[in-house]
């Protein structure tokens, strides 16, 4: 059996740009040659491989078959046996794919625009996502049981400009609707930021729900917090589930007691300690969310319109200046922070969270491979989803809807 790493080395597989769909066709073909959807990828995969014939001597389909079956020696190989199929839209670095595969799901199509995220995805799953979803011929998307999409949240986030559907990114949800209309998956599984609930007075969410209902789905939604699923991060996200005949029952999700940050910290490592003036509060409180805002860097902060004596409260203090105790949770990791300025107070010292710790508080396994661009790593994890939360939701989707 040929190893994926061997073929990858011969092919010199690398993601040079997000529009390199030749490699996407090829790697999708490698992973789907026996499950009935290979026809979606066979012709362009063969044509792409023919471009590399001088090195491999492989041009025709029968010769390409010599590479199959393939052993995917990657951290998260595709399951040999599976119970359902799914597609991974706006895939990021695979926050949906890991828990879906753990629940015996088989991914048959992925799409992700950012080429750094594409690199991470290929390193971990042996498959390169297709690029810009707005430019794809949707005929290549196979039929599937579950559609997953953490669709772009910037138009709805309080961290973004909140333009919603006036923002070009806001319209990407309609590309999702086009796939739903074309393939009619059994289940729709969408994720977005908390502020989507309130955007435009709730009209944005109502529009999304109505469009799903018009497509023939019974829809339910709920605001969930990652901290209820075994990770020490206060990260609230709206989850929307649609099914052709039944509503998803969120009350059946099994939650866990909130953990604390110190339980997942690395014991040894090259820690970056704060070497500038800061203040640790004597009088601090454990917030209802589980956060413990315990101090701040002595930097300039917003003071206009703030009540006397409250200028250092976490709700007005800018994130890069805040310090949180490891006896509590960490606030939601933002996608805009590329410098990793997440300061924690642990064992009497203030230091940054390491990049590995950031991935842990999102629930990513330690075996997850990371690209060598630290700024992108921080952006990628801030854009991702909580893996244990998705795993529990997927488990209940299987039990209730599939």
Phi, psi and omega in degrees: 000129182285136177276143178300320181298326179292313179296319180301318180294318180293320182281346186056045180297122175205146180267104181271335179202157186289347183262009182281076185280352174299313177294326178297313177302316184295311182290327174294322178296315179304322185272350186231022187287346182241005186250015173090000180243009184297336181297338179291336188240347191300306186298306179294331177294317179296317180296321180292317181295330179296333177293339182255017188296330181299326182274321186256340185069028181241119180232308186273159180306313180302325179288326177296329180296341179297339179278350187246150357288158186243141174268118183269093180275066178236164182302326184230077182289159177295144180292141177289317176245140183215159183258338181204164176249155178210162172241151188241095182265146186050054196291338182059233181253010174103024179298332174278320190294317181304305181289331177295318178293324178296335176265020177066042173259147179246120179281129181245357178195137176227149177217131179203128186281320188286124187287335175294318176294323176301318179299314179298319182298314181295321179300325188261334185240352181070027182213136180260125180294151169293159186275222186309114183297336182285345182253358185278146167282111188291353175296338180284346180283118181287167170295149185205163181273320185231131173256124176246142180202114166268074190296152188311130188259349187306322181294342185247352186277145176292347176276343180262199183271352176057042178271348177057229185289349173285340177272134181306321181296330180296335182279353181297337176299333180285337171292326174296316180299325179297319178293319178300314181296328183279321188249345177049059177298156180294323186227139172250131182229103183246150179223142178203176183287159182303322187292348175302330180298324187258350186301134180052043178065024180091356184291327180298313179296317179301321180295316179298314181297318180295319179297321177293320178295321178295335177277000174100023183246143169272125192241139172223155180213159178202150174272121181242155180242130180304329183294344178273002184234026170096011176239143184275060181219129177275089187230102181267130180221144176274132178245129180241125180238131177236144178216153186294328186227345183228153174268140178288135180261102181292339184291345181274355176294135179266119180261172181232159174300146180295126176281180175239157188298322185295342181288341184247005184288150174289139181281320179234154179160178177268087184277144178257102182275150180287121184244035177223165184301139176211167182236130173255129184282136173280323183254094180233161182232149172280116182289158181303328180289342185104354177285145173235096177282108192247351181180186183202151171289146182278066179249166176294139179226169180289130180238337183298128176079009181260136181296146178304138178084002182238010188295339182256009175293148187299333184289343178243349184272126184299141187309314182296346180264346187280151175233130182241142179286142178282000173279356178234204179269171171254146176292168182302132176289125181271152179283342184279348184268104182259000181255356178066038182276065179250099189266133180233150177254112186220125179052044174080007180230157178249127179214169175281152163295139174283164179296325177295322179292325177298318179292326178294320182282359168258358176088013178283137177296153181297337181283356178299127181277139183243140175289167188263037177236099189299318179301317178293325179299317178295319179295318183295316182289328177291336179270353189274186179244160179285113186299312181297327179293315178297324180297315180292320177297317180297320177301317180286329174300316178299314184288324186266326195238345183251000000 
